[in-house]
Amino acid sequence: MIRIDVPAQYQGDPSVHVWSAYVPDIAAAAVGYSKAVYEGSSLSVREFEGARIRTAQINGCLVCQNWRAARDLPGYLERVGGDVQHSLINRGDPVPDETFYAAVEQWRNSSVFSARERIAIEFADRMGQEPKSLAQDEEFWKRAHAHFSDKEIVDLAFSVGSWMSMGRVAHVLGIDTTCAIAPATQREVA
């Protein structure tokens, strides 16, 4: 249920109205942050997508849970003036399949993830649900530093932060059933 006023002509994609009518300057900054994450992350696509999907599951954002970087990122970057050629999906990394995405919610017990992928998912899980204990967990940080450079850890933190903010805003406002970042086939989920 949409929690703010959205005119009838925008009901099919309320995010277009919400972003442009209510807070265009803030929305432009949010889109810039999102675009920077997708174009600038040095994480592998599987590490990135594992953390992103876990964040989407925690946020409850319906569009984000159905979004797939390999399939949907080109259209998103085209709409926001980004550059697909310089994005994480154009580096030749292996792309996650649906088995990968389905396993993310049960990441602790799944065998489909590498050590780095598992740490990225755990980081997203804990940053989204228990940031205080994550910040103080010396055992986690030893494992993280054994697999990731400081640059990659900061990359992961900023990426998760982007998804937390955008996904939670969309879910809380009730505009997460359809979204401007979703591919056309997903815009009528509701």
Secondary structure, 3 states (H helix, E strand, C coil): CCCCCCCHHHCCCHHHHHHHHHCHHHHHHHHHHHHHHHHHCCCCHHHHHHHHHHHHHHHCCHHHHHCCHHHHHHHHHHHCCCCHHHCHHHCCCCCCCHHHHHHHHHHHHCCCCCHHHHHHHHHHHHHHHCHHHHHHCHHHHHHHHHHCCHHHHHHHHHHHHHHHHHHHHHHHHCCCCCCCCCCHHHCCCC
